[in-house]
Amino acid sequence: MLLYNKKRTRDQTKIREARERHAQAEQQVADARDRIDVFTRHLIEKNNLIDSLRVQLDQSKDLTHEVAEKLLAEPLLTEAGWENFRQEFSKAYPVFFQQLGERYEGLTPAMERLAALIFLQLNNYQIANVLGIGKESVARSKRRLRIILKLATDESLEDHVKTLATRS
């Protein structure tokens, strides 16, 4: 009887330990599911944020493209056309001409026009059409502008002009 009670106690201990391990395992599974749920919610929130940022970016690209088209619709051959262009450009990119004027004194209006058109990422042919000059004249004007901006030979004029729209 003593052996039987001892064996029964051992068996009950094993069963209790097995139940405890099972309960711990179930708790670990529940904790893991909770962590996965939290992770999934965060992932969904991040995806929603990415989607909303992507929509905003697309809208800003459309706006920038729309602004560029509006700006280029205005003829730049006359002083009135240039002033209208400058006003609209300044609304779209408020610090561009300010930065250009602060960093580089003595720029002519033609150089300002060229810098603005370069900022809009137009190629030489497009700039020539907007300004009513030849492609070769645009290339010469860009070389002169590089000299006035004191750019090194390895610096890109286009990249440098793009930085003028940010405050420094």
C-alpha positions as YAML, in Angstrom:
chain: A
units: angstrom
residues:
- id: 1
  name: MET
  ca: [0.00, 0.00, 0.00]
- id: 2
  name: LEU
  ca: [2.89, 2.29, 0.85]
- id: 3
  name: LEU
  ca: [4.43, 1.63, -2.57]
- id: 4
  name: TYR
  ca: [1.10, 2.24, -4.21]
- id: 5
  name: ASN
  ca: [0.66, 5.61, -2.43]
- id: 6
  name: LYS
  ca: [4.21, 6.61, -3.32]
- id: 7
  name: LYS
  ca: [3.63, 5.72, -6.97]
- id: 8
  name: ARG
  ca: [0.29, 7.52, -6.96]
- id: 9
  name: THR
  ca: [1.89, 10.64, -5.45]
- id: 10
  name: ARG
  ca: [4.64, 10.52, -8.09]
- id: 11
  name: ASP
  ca: [2.05, 10.13, -10.85]
- id: 12
  name: GLN
  ca: [-0.01, 13.01, -9.47]
- id: 13
  name: THR
  ca: [3.11, 15.18, -9.31]
- id: 14
  name: LYS
  ca: [3.92, 14.31, -12.91]
- id: 15
  name: ILE
  ca: [0.36, 15.09, -13.94]
- id: 16
  name: ARG
  ca: [0.44, 18.40, -12.04]
- id: 17
  name: GLU
  ca: [3.80, 19.31, -13.65]
- id: 18
  name: ALA
  ca: [2.44, 18.37, -17.06]
- id: 19
  name: ARG
  ca: [-0.64, 20.54, -16.47]
- id: 20
  name: GLU
  ca: [1.59, 23.43, -15.35]
- id: 21
  name: ARG
  ca: [3.80, 23.04, -18.44]
- id: 22
  name: HIS
  ca: [0.65, 22.86, -20.57]
- id: 23
  name: ALA
  ca: [-0.74, 26.01, -18.90]
- id: 24
  name: GLN
  ca: [2.61, 27.78, -19.40]
- id: 25
  name: ALA
  ca: [2.66, 26.70, -23.03]
- id: 26
  name: GLU
  ca: [-0.89, 27.97, -23.50]
- id: 27
  name: GLN
  ca: [0.08, 31.25, -21.83]
- id: 28
  name: GLN
  ca: [3.13, 31.57, -24.10]
- id: 29
  name: VAL
  ca: [0.93, 30.91, -27.13]
- id: 30
  name: ALA
  ca: [-1.57, 33.52, -25.94]
- id: 31
  name: ASP
  ca: [1.25, 36.02, -25.34]
- id: 32
  name: ALA
  ca: [2.71, 35.29, -28.76]
- id: 33
  name: ARG
  ca: [-0.72, 35.79, -30.37]
- id: 34
  name: ASP
  ca: [-1.09, 39.11, -28.53]
- id: 35
  name: ARG
  ca: [2.34, 40.24, -29.74]
- id: 36
  name: ILE
  ca: [1.47, 39.17, -33.28]
- id: 37
  name: ASP
  ca: [-1.83, 41.10, -33.07]
- id: 38
  name: VAL
  ca: [0.02, 44.20, -31.86]
- id: 39
  name: PHE
  ca: [2.61, 43.76, -34.59]
- id: 40
  name: THR
  ca: [-0.14, 43.32, -37.19]
- id: 41
  name: ARG
  ca: [-1.96, 46.46, -36.00]
- id: 42
  name: HIS
  ca: [1.29, 48.45, -36.17]
- id: 43
  name: LEU
  ca: [1.99, 47.05, -39.61]
- id: 44
  name: ILE
  ca: [-1.49, 48.03, -40.82]
- id: 45
  name: GLU
  ca: [-1.08, 51.51, -39.32]
- id: 46
  name: LYS
  ca: [2.31, 51.91, -41.01]
- id: 47
  name: ASN
  ca: [0.90, 50.71, -44.34]
- id: 48
  name: ASN
  ca: [-1.98, 53.18, -44.00]
- id: 49
  name: LEU
  ca: [0.52, 55.93, -43.22]
- id: 50
  name: ILE
  ca: [2.65, 54.97, -46.22]
- id: 51
  name: ASP
  ca: [-0.43, 54.96, -48.45]
- id: 52
  name: SER
  ca: [-1.52, 58.37, -47.22]
- id: 53
  name: LEU
  ca: [1.99, 59.77, -47.68]
- id: 54
  name: ARG
  ca: [2.11, 58.27, -51.18]
- id: 55
  name: VAL
  ca: [-1.20, 59.99, -52.03]
- id: 56
  name: GLN
  ca: [0.10, 63.29, -50.64]
- id: 57
  name: LEU
  ca: [3.30, 62.90, -52.64]
- id: 58
  name: ASP
  ca: [1.34, 62.19, -55.81]
- id: 59
  name: GLN
  ca: [-0.83, 65.23, -55.13]
- id: 60
  name: SER
  ca: [2.24, 67.40, -54.56]
- id: 61
  name: LYS
  ca: [3.78, 66.12, -57.78]
- id: 62
  name: ASP
  ca: [0.57, 66.98, -59.61]
- id: 63
  name: LEU
  ca: [0.59, 70.39, -57.97]
- id: 64
  name: THR
  ca: [4.23, 70.98, -58.88]
- id: 65
  name: HIS
  ca: [3.58, 69.86, -62.44]
- id: 66
  name: GLU
  ca: [0.50, 72.10, -62.57]
- id: 67
  name: VAL
  ca: [2.50, 75.06, -61.22]
- id: 68
  name: ALA
  ca: [5.26, 74.43, -63.75]
- id: 69
  name: GLU
  ca: [2.78, 74.33, -66.62]
- id: 70
  name: LYS
  ca: [1.12, 77.52, -65.41]
- id: 71
  name: LEU
  ca: [4.49, 79.22, -65.11]
- id: 72
  name: LEU
  ca: [5.59, 78.13, -68.57]
- id: 73
  name: ALA
  ca: [2.34, 79.24, -70.17]
- id: 74
  name: GLU
  ca: [3.38, 82.83, -69.50]
- id: 75
  name: PRO
  ca: [5.69, 84.29, -72.18]
- id: 76
  name: LEU
  ca: [9.01, 85.43, -70.75]
- id: 77
  name: LEU
  ca: [10.05, 87.56, -73.69]
- id: 78
  name: THR
  ca: [8.58, 90.77, -72.28]
- id: 79
  name: GLU
  ca: [9.23, 92.52, -68.97]
- id: 80
  name: ALA
  ca: [5.55, 92.13, -68.03]
- id: 81
  name: GLY
  ca: [5.72, 88.40, -68.82]
- id: 82
  name: TRP
  ca: [8.86, 88.03, -66.71]
- id: 83
  name: GLU
  ca: [7.28, 89.89, -63.77]
- id: 84
  name: ASN
  ca: [4.18, 87.68, -63.92]
- id: 85
  name: PHE
  ca: [6.39, 84.59, -64.09]
- id: 86
  name: ARG
  ca: [8.51, 85.80, -61.19]
- id: 87
  name: GLN
  ca: [5.46, 86.50, -59.02]
- id: 88
  name: GLU
  ca: [3.91, 83.08, -59.71]
- id: 89
  name: PHE
  ca: [7.27, 81.33, -59.24]
- id: 90
  name: SER
  ca: [7.80, 83.18, -55.95]
- id: 91
  name: LYS
  ca: [4.41, 81.99, -54.73]
- id: 92
  name: ALA
  ca: [5.32, 78.39, -55.54]
- id: 93
  name: TYR
  ca: [8.94, 78.57, -54.33]
- id: 94
  name: PRO
  ca: [9.09, 81.52, -51.90]
- id: 95
  name: VAL
  ca: [12.77, 81.37, -50.92]
- id: 96
  name: PHE
  ca: [14.29, 80.68, -54.34]
- id: 97
  name: PHE
  ca: [14.91, 84.25, -55.53]
- id: 98
  name: GLN
  ca: [15.71, 85.37, -51.99]
- id: 99
  name: GLN
  ca: [18.44, 82.71, -51.68]
- id: 100
  name: LEU
  ca: [19.70, 83.49, -55.17]
- id: 101
  name: GLY
  ca: [19.95, 87.21, -54.36]
- id: 102
  name: GLU
  ca: [21.56, 86.69, -50.96]
- id: 103
  name: ARG
  ca: [24.18, 84.23, -52.13]
- id: 104
  name: TYR
  ca: [25.08, 85.83, -55.47]
- id: 105
  name: GLU
  ca: [25.07, 89.57, -56.01]
- id: 106
  name: GLY
  ca: [24.97, 91.13, -59.43]
- id: 107
  name: LEU
  ca: [22.84, 88.54, -61.20]
- id: 108
  name: THR
  ca: [21.02, 89.91, -64.20]
- id: 109
  name: PRO
  ca: [17.31, 89.27, -64.73]
- id: 110
  name: ALA
  ca: [18.29, 86.96, -67.60]
- id: 111
  name: MET
  ca: [20.41, 84.88, -65.22]
- id: 112
  name: GLU
  ca: [17.55, 84.77, -62.71]
- id: 113
  name: ARG
  ca: [15.22, 83.58, -65.47]
- id: 114
  name: LEU
  ca: [17.71, 80.92, -66.51]
- id: 115
  name: ALA
  ca: [18.16, 79.75, -62.91]
- id: 116
  name: ALA
  ca: [14.39, 79.52, -62.43]
- id: 117
  name: LEU
  ca: [13.98, 77.49, -65.63]
- id: 118
  name: ILE
  ca: [16.86, 75.20, -64.63]
- id: 119
  name: PHE
  ca: [15.16, 74.75, -61.26]
- id: 120
  name: LEU
  ca: [12.02, 73.61, -63.12]
- id: 121
  name: GLN
  ca: [14.23, 70.92, -64.69]
- id: 122
  name: LEU
  ca: [13.83, 72.06, -68.26]
- id: 123
  name: ASN
  ca: [16.36, 70.94, -70.84]
- id: 124
  name: ASN
  ca: [18.28, 73.34, -73.07]
- id: 125
  name: TYR
  ca: [15.79, 72.98, -75.92]
- id: 126
  name: GLN
  ca: [12.82, 73.81, -73.68]
- id: 127
  name: ILE
  ca: [14.65, 76.76, -72.11]
- id: 128
  name: ALA
  ca: [15.53, 78.05, -75.57]
- id: 129
  name: ASN
  ca: [11.89, 77.90, -76.63]
- id: 130
  name: VAL
  ca: [10.65, 79.67, -73.51]
- id: 131
  name: LEU
  ca: [13.25, 82.44, -73.75]
- id: 132
  name: GLY
  ca: [13.12, 82.74, -77.53]
- id: 133
  name: ILE
  ca: [16.84, 82.07, -78.00]
- id: 134
  name: GLY
  ca: [18.91, 79.28, -79.54]
- id: 135
  name: LYS
  ca: [20.10, 76.13, -77.77]
- id: 136
  name: GLU
  ca: [23.68, 77.29, -78.15]
- id: 137
  name: SER
  ca: [22.81, 80.55, -76.40]
- id: 138
  name: VAL
  ca: [21.33, 78.58, -73.52]
- id: 139
  name: ALA
  ca: [24.52, 76.54, -73.24]
- id: 140
  name: ARG
  ca: [26.61, 79.75, -73.21]
- id: 141
  name: SER
  ca: [24.30, 81.32, -70.61]
- id: 142
  name: LYS
  ca: [24.64, 78.23, -68.42]
- id: 143
  name: ARG
  ca: [28.45, 78.47, -68.65]
- id: 144
  name: ARG
  ca: [28.29, 82.15, -67.62]
- id: 145
  name: LEU
  ca: [25.95, 81.30, -64.76]
- id: 146
  name: ARG
  ca: [28.33, 78.56, -63.57]
- id: 147
  name: ILE
  ca: [31.13, 81.14, -63.50]
- id: 148
  name: ILE
  ca: [29.09, 83.66, -61.53]
- id: 149
  name: LEU
  ca: [27.92, 80.97, -59.09]
- id: 150
  name: LYS
  ca: [31.58, 79.94, -58.75]
- id: 151
  name: LEU
  ca: [30.86, 76.24, -59.21]
- id: 152
  name: ALA
  ca: [33.67, 73.72, -59.43]
- id: 153
  name: THR
  ca: [33.94, 71.76, -62.66]
- id: 154
  name: ASP
  ca: [32.66, 68.60, -60.96]
- id: 155
  name: GLU
  ca: [29.58, 70.37, -59.48]
- id: 156
  name: SER
  ca: [26.30, 70.12, -61.31]
- id: 157
  name: LEU
  ca: [24.63, 73.43, -62.09]
- id: 158
  name: GLU
  ca: [21.21, 71.76, -61.99]
- id: 159
  name: ASP
  ca: [21.83, 70.19, -58.55]
- id: 160
  name: HIS
  ca: [23.18, 73.47, -57.18]
- id: 161
  name: VAL
  ca: [20.18, 75.45, -58.43]
- id: 162
  name: LYS
  ca: [17.81, 72.92, -56.84]
- id: 163
  name: THR
  ca: [19.32, 73.70, -53.42]
- id: 164
  name: LEU
  ca: [18.30, 77.35, -53.73]
- id: 165
  name: ALA
  ca: [14.67, 76.53, -52.93]
- id: 166
  name: THR
  ca: [15.59, 75.41, -49.41]
- id: 167
  name: ARG
  ca: [16.53, 77.62, -46.52]
- id: 168
  name: SER
  ca: [20.07, 77.30, -45.32]
...
